[in-house]
Amino acid sequence: MPPGRTDVRLGHRRADGVAPSLFVWVERGVQRRPRVAAALQGTVVFRFQEDISPLRLTFGGGLIDVSDADLASPDLTVSGRLPDIVHLATAPNVLGVPNPMRLDGLGAILRLSRGRVTIDGDRGLALRLIRLLAL
């Protein structure tokens, strides 16, 4: 693999999971923001309130693995309802922080402040992940 290149791999999939959906989203983010992707290191787990398998993203060594899986102690945990998490991740942002000057950015901030989405762990990783996934 050439230096600075980040590959995205679809790992373990479950019938009740959403890894294939996020795989496409992550792959798009890598194409649009390769430097952000290359700088990501660590493990993120999304835990949903719905009856959906947890989703794990593992970053490092020029590879991003997207799997329907959990991990006891990830670097970052994002929890909430799937629609709320999607709205937070896709909100327009400024350096990874939802932009309060835009209606959907303000909506993302309100979801966080009202506890509809919780973020535990490495906040720097969270900001970089939001930058990667931003539409």
MARTOR-557845 format. One record per residue: residue in three letters; x, y, z of N, C-alpha, C in turn. Coordinates in steps of 0.1 Angstrom, whole numbers, plus 5000, padded with zeros to 4 digits. Layout:
ALAXYZXYZXYZ/...
REM end
This chain:
MET500849885000500050005000500950125000/PRO500650224991501450344991501350425004/PRO502450495008502450575020501350685019/GLY500650695030499550805031498250755026/ARG498150635020496950585015496250505026/THR494950525027494050455037493050365029/ASP493050235032492150145027490950125036/VAL489750095031488650065039488249925037/ARG488049845048487649705046486349685054/LEU485449615047484249565054484549435061/GLY484449445074484749325082483549245085/HIS483449195097482349105102481049175100/ARG480049105094478749155093477749065100/ARG476649125105475649055112474249085105/ALA473348995106472049025100471349145106/ASP471649175119471049295125471949415125/GLY472949415116473949525117473749615105/VAL474549725106474549835096475949855090/ALA476849765092478249785087478349815072/PRO477649745064477649785049477349925046/SER476349975053475950115051477050215055/LEU477550195067478650285071479950265063/PHE480150145058481350125050481350215038/VAL480250235031480150325020480350465024/TRP479850505035479950645040481450665044/VAL482050575051483550585054484350595042/GLU484050505032484850505020484750635013/ARG483650695012483450835006484250935014/GLY484250935027485051025035486451015033/VAL486950885031488450865028488750925015/GLN487850915005488150964991488151124992/ARG487251184999487151325000488151395009/ARG488551315020489451375030490551275034/PRO491451245025492451145027493351175039/ARG493651305041494551345052493851315066/VAL492651345066491851325079491851175082/ALA491551095071491550945073492850895077/ALA493950945072495250895075495650925089/ALA495151035095495451075108494651005119/LEU493650925115492750855125493450735131/GLN493450725144494050605151493150575162/GLY492850445164492050405176490850325171/THR489950305181488750225179487550295184/VAL486450295176485250365179484150255179/VAL483250265188482050175188480850265189/PHE479850235180478550295180477650195187/ARG476850235197475850145203474550215202/PHE473550145196472250195192471250155202/GLN470250245204469150215213468150115207/GLU468150115193467350015186467949885187/ASP467249785182467749645182468649625170/ILE469849695171470749685160472149645166/SER472849565159474149525164475049655166/PRO475949655177476849755178477749755165/LEU478349875162479149895150480549935155/ARG481549875150482949905154483749955142/LEU484450065144485450115134486750115140/THR487750045133489150045138489950115128/PHE490750215133491650295125493050265129/GLY493950255118495350245121496050165110/GLY497350205108498150135099497650135085/GLY497050255081496650265067495350195064/LEU494650145074493450065072492350105082/ILE491150115076489950135084489050015083/ASP488749945094487949825094486549865099/VAL485549835092484149865095483449725098/SER483049705110482449575114481249585123/ASP480349495122479249485131479849405143/ALA480249475153480949415164480949515176/ASP481249465188481449555199482849535205/LEU483249615214484449605221484349655235/ALA484849595245484649635259485149775262/SER486349805257486949935261487450005248/PRO486550055240487050135228487550265232/ASP488350335223488850465226487650575226/LEU486650545219485450635218484150555217/THR483150585224481850525223480850635220/VAL480050605210478950695206477650615208/SER476750665216475450595219474250685216/GLY473150615212471950685210471150615199/ARG470050685195469150625184469950645171/LEU469750555162470450565149470150695142/PRO468950745141468650865134469450985140/ASP469450985154470151095161471651095158/ILE472250975158473650965155473951005141/VAL473150965131473351005117473251155116/HIS472251215122472151365121473351435127/LEU473851385138475051445144476251425134/ALA476451305129477651285121477551355107/THR476351385102476251445089476051595090/ALA475951655102475751795103476951875097/PRO476651995091477752075087478552115099/ASN479852115097480752135108481852235105/VAL482452285116483652365115484652295123/LEU485652235116486752165123486252055132/GLY485151985127484651865134483551905144/VAL483252025147482252065156481052115148/PRO479852065152478652105144478552255144/ASN478252315132478152455130476852515135/PRO476852585146475652645152474952745143/MET475652795133475052895124474252835113/ARG474252695112473352625103472352545111/LEU471152545105470052485113470252335116/ASP470852255107471152115110472352105120/GLY473252195119474352205129473852225143/LEU472852325144472252355157471452235162/GLY470752165153470052045157470951945163/ALA472151925157473151825162473551865176/ILE473851995178474252045191473152015201/LEU471952035198470752015207470651865210/ARG470951775200470851635203471851595214/LEU473051655213474151625223473751685236/SER473251815237472951875249471751815256/ARG470851755249469651695255469951545258/GLY471151495255471451355259470951255249/ARG470451295237469951205228471051125221/VAL472251185221473551115217474551145228/THR475251035232476351055242477651015235/ILE478651085239480051055234480951045246/ASP481550925247482450895258483750855253/GLY484850915258486150875254486950995248/ASP487750955238488651055232487951155223/ARG487751275228487051385221487751425208/GLY489051415208489851455196489551355185/LEU489451225188489051125179487651145174/ALA486751185183485351225179485351335169/LEU486051435171486151555162486651515148/ARG487751435148488251385135487351295128/LEU486651215135485651115129484551195123/ILE484051305130482951385124483451455111/ARG484651495111485251565099485251465088/LEU485651335091485751235080484351205074/LEU483351195083482051155079481151265073/ALA481551385075480651505071480351495057/LEU479051525054478651535040478951665035/
REM end
